[in-house]
Amino acid sequence: MTRAVGANPFHIDAPMNLEGQDFVGIAMPAHRQGWVDCYKVPTNVAIQALHAAHAFWVDAHPETPEQSDVRVISFDGDPNRPG
């Protein structure tokens, strides 16, 4: 999860505060209790996933388009859901 920034952080293509970095770290609980899986992801890959996931969210919630400056990637395993 990260925040969009800039003159209009609610715009679907607003830049994110992690841009300008080479990589981002992602950590999540592992399948084994007490373990954590960690990934080093190129920032451009993460940015594309965050933009795609936010666009999907905006399309799925037309009553509140572009009303969030939060960008989230979901790791739910659904191949039809971006991010």
Contact map, one row per residue, 1 for C-alpha under 8 A:
11100000000000000000000000000000000000000000000000000000000000000000011110000000000
11110000000000011100000000000000000000000000000000000000000000000000011100000000000
11111000000000011000000000000000000000000000000000000000000000000000111000000000000
01111100110001111000000000000000000000000000000000000000000000000000111000000000000
00111111100001111000000000000000000000000000000000000000000000000000100000000000000
00011111100001100000000000000000000000000000000000000000000000000000000000000000000
00001111100000000000000000000000000000000000000000000000000000000000000000000000000
00001111111001000000000000000000000000000000000000000000000000000000000000000000000
00011111111001100000000000000000000000000000000000000000000000000001100000000000000
00010001111101000000000000000000000000000000000000000000000000000111100000000000000
00000001111111000000000000000000000000000000000000000000000000000100000000000000000
00000000011111000000000000000000000000000000000000100110000000000100000000000000000
00000000001111100000000000000000000000000000000000100000000000000000000000000000000
00011101111111110000000000000000000000000000000000000000000000000000000000000000000
00011100100011111010000000000000000000000000000000000000000000000000000000000000000
01111000000001111110000000000000000000000000001000000000000000000000000000000000000
01111000000000111110000000000000000000000000000000000000000000000000000000000000000
01000000000000011111100100000000000000000010000000000000000000000000000000000000000
00000000000000111111100000000000000000000010001000000000000000000000000000000000000
00000000000000000111110000000000000000000010000000000000000000000000000000000000000
00000000000000000111111100000000000000000010000000000000000000000000000000000000000
00000000000000000001111100000000000000000110000000000000000000000000000000000000000
00000000000000000000111110000000000000011110000000000000000000000000000000000000000
00000000000000000100111111000000000000011110010000000000000000000000000000000000000
00000000000000000000001111100000000001111000000000000000000000000000000000000000000
00000000000000000000000111110000000001111000000000000000000000000000000000000000000
00000000000000000000000011111000000111100000000000000000000000000000000000000000000
00000000000000000000000001111100000111000000000000000000000000000000000000000000000
00000000000000000000000000111110111110000000000000000000000000000000000000000000000
00000000000000000000000000011111111110000000000000000000000000000000000000000000000
00000000000000000000000000001111101000000000000000000000000000000000000000000000000
00000000000000000000000000000111111000000000000000000000000000000000000000000000000
00000000000000000000000000001111111000000000000000000000000000000000000000000000000
00000000000000000000000000001101111100000000000000000000000000000000000000000000000
00000000000000000000000000001111111110000000000000000000000000000000000000000000000
00000000000000000000000000111100011111000000000000000000000000000000000000000000000
00000000000000000000000000111100001111100000000000000000000000000000000000000000000
00000000000000000000000011110000000111110000000000000000000000000000000000000000000
00000000000000000000000011100000000011111000000000000000000000000000000000000000000
00000000000000000000001111000000000001111100000000000000000000000000000000000000000
00000000000000000000001111000000000000111110110000000000000000000000000000000000000
00000000000000000000011100000000000000011111110000000000000000000000000000000000000
00000000000000000111111100000000000000001111111000000000000000000000000000000000000
00000000000000000000000000000000000000000111111100000000000000000000000000000000000
00000000000000000000000000000000000000001111111110000000000000000000000000000000000
00000000000000000000000100000000000000001111111111000000000000000000000000000000000
00000000000000010010000000000000000000000011111111100000000000000000000000000000000
00000000000000000000000000000000000000000001111111110000000000000000000000000000000
00000000000000000000000000000000000000000000111111111000000000000000000010000000011
00000000000000000000000000000000000000000000011111111100000000000000001110000000001
00000000000110000000000000000000000000000000001111111110000000000000001000000000000
00000000000000000000000000000000000000000000000111111111000000000000000000000000011
00000000000000000000000000000000000000000000000011111111100000000000001111000000111
00000000000100000000000000000000000000000000000001111111110000000000001100000000000
00000000000100000000000000000000000000000000000000111111111000000000000000000000000
00000000000000000000000000000000000000000000000000011111111100000000000000000000110
00000000000000000000000000000000000000000000000000001111111110000000000000000000000
00000000000000000000000000000000000000000000000000000111111111011100000000000000000
00000000000000000000000000000000000000000000000000000011111111001000000000000000000
00000000000000000000000000000000000000000000000000000001111111000000000000000000000
00000000000000000000000000000000000000000000000000000000111111111000000000000000000
00000000000000000000000000000000000000000000000000000000011111111000000000000000000
00000000000000000000000000000000000000000000000000000000000011111000000000000000000
00000000000000000000000000000000000000000000000000000000010011111110000000000000000
00000000000000000000000000000000000000000000000000000000011011111110000000000000000
00000000011100000000000000000000000000000000000000000000010000011111100000000000000
00000000010000000000000000000000000000000000000000000000000000011111100000000000000
00000000110000000000000000000000000000000000000000000000000000000111111000000000000
00111000110000000000000000000000000000000000000000000000000000000111111000000000000
11110000000000000000000000000000000000000000000000000000000000000001111100000000000
11110000000000000000000000000000000000000000000001101100000000000001111110000000000
11000000000000000000000000000000000000000000000001001100000000000000011111000000001
10000000000000000000000000000000000000000000000011001000000000000000001111100000001
00000000000000000000000000000000000000000000000000001000000000000000000111110000001
00000000000000000000000000000000000000000000000000000000000000000000000011111100001
00000000000000000000000000000000000000000000000000000000000000000000000001111100000
00000000000000000000000000000000000000000000000000000000000000000000000000111110000
00000000000000000000000000000000000000000000000000000000000000000000000000111111100
00000000000000000000000000000000000000000000000000000000000000000000000000001111110
00000000000000000000000000000000000000000000000000000000000000000000000000000111110
00000000000000000000000000000000000000000000000000001001000000000000000000000111111
00000000000000000000000000000000000000000000000010011001000000000000000000000011111
00000000000000000000000000000000000000000000000011011000000000000000000111100000111
